[in-house]
């Protein structure tokens, strides 16, 4: 505790950089609705990754599908 009349020391925390992902679909590109069933395990893995990377599942799946189709030549 500081002596009377002295200011308390303020502990500063280290600066944390958080990755920001802005890989959203361009506004002019529309979206179609589909229903997909994934395993509980993969859903949990997506949830954890989304939390850690600060991304939503839609963005992660869009990126994964884009990468998969590109790799296969489509």
C-alpha positions as CSV (number, residue, x, y, z in Angstrom):
1,X,0.0,0.0,0.0
2,X,1.4,3.4,-0.9
3,X,2.3,5.9,1.9
4,X,-0.2,8.6,2.6
5,X,-0.1,11.2,-0.2
6,X,1.7,8.9,-2.7
7,X,0.0,7.5,-5.7
8,X,-0.5,3.7,-6.1
9,X,1.7,2.0,-8.7
10,X,-0.3,0.8,-11.6
11,X,0.7,-2.5,-13.2
12,X,0.6,-2.4,-16.9
13,X,-0.2,-5.6,-18.8
14,X,1.8,-6.6,-21.9
15,X,0.2,-5.6,-25.1
16,X,-1.6,-8.4,-27.0
17,X,-2.1,-8.4,-30.7
18,X,-5.2,-10.1,-31.9
19,X,-5.3,-11.3,-35.5
20,X,-8.1,-9.7,-37.5
21,X,-9.6,-11.6,-40.3
22,X,-11.6,-9.8,-42.9
23,X,-12.1,-12.5,-45.5
24,X,-15.8,-11.9,-45.9
25,X,-17.5,-12.4,-49.2
26,X,-17.7,-9.3,-51.3
27,X,-21.1,-7.5,-51.0
28,X,-21.9,-8.1,-54.7
29,X,-21.6,-11.8,-54.3
30,X,-24.8,-13.5,-53.2
31,X,-25.3,-16.5,-51.0
32,X,-27.3,-19.6,-51.3
33,X,-28.7,-21.5,-48.3
34,X,-27.8,-25.1,-47.9
35,X,-28.1,-27.6,-45.0
36,X,-24.9,-29.4,-44.0
37,X,-24.5,-32.0,-41.2
38,X,-21.0,-32.2,-39.7
39,X,-19.7,-34.3,-36.9
40,X,-20.0,-33.1,-33.3
41,X,-16.2,-33.3,-33.1
42,X,-15.6,-31.0,-36.1
43,X,-18.3,-28.6,-34.9
44,X,-16.5,-28.3,-31.6
45,X,-13.1,-27.8,-33.4
46,X,-14.7,-25.1,-35.5
47,X,-16.1,-23.4,-32.4
48,X,-12.8,-23.4,-30.6
49,X,-10.9,-22.2,-33.7
50,X,-13.5,-19.4,-34.2
51,X,-13.1,-18.3,-30.6
52,X,-9.3,-18.3,-30.7
53,X,-9.0,-16.7,-34.2
54,X,-12.0,-14.4,-33.7
55,X,-13.7,-15.7,-36.9
56,X,-17.2,-17.0,-37.4
57,X,-17.9,-20.5,-38.7
58,X,-19.3,-19.1,-42.0
59,X,-16.0,-17.4,-42.8
60,X,-14.0,-20.5,-41.9
61,X,-16.1,-22.7,-44.0
62,X,-16.1,-20.3,-47.0
63,X,-12.2,-20.2,-46.8
64,X,-12.0,-24.0,-46.5
65,X,-14.3,-24.6,-49.5
66,X,-12.5,-22.0,-51.6
67,X,-9.2,-23.6,-50.8
68,X,-10.5,-27.1,-51.5
69,X,-12.1,-26.2,-54.8
70,X,-9.1,-24.2,-56.0
71,X,-6.7,-27.0,-55.1
72,X,-8.8,-29.4,-57.2
73,X,-8.9,-27.1,-60.2
74,X,-12.5,-25.7,-59.9
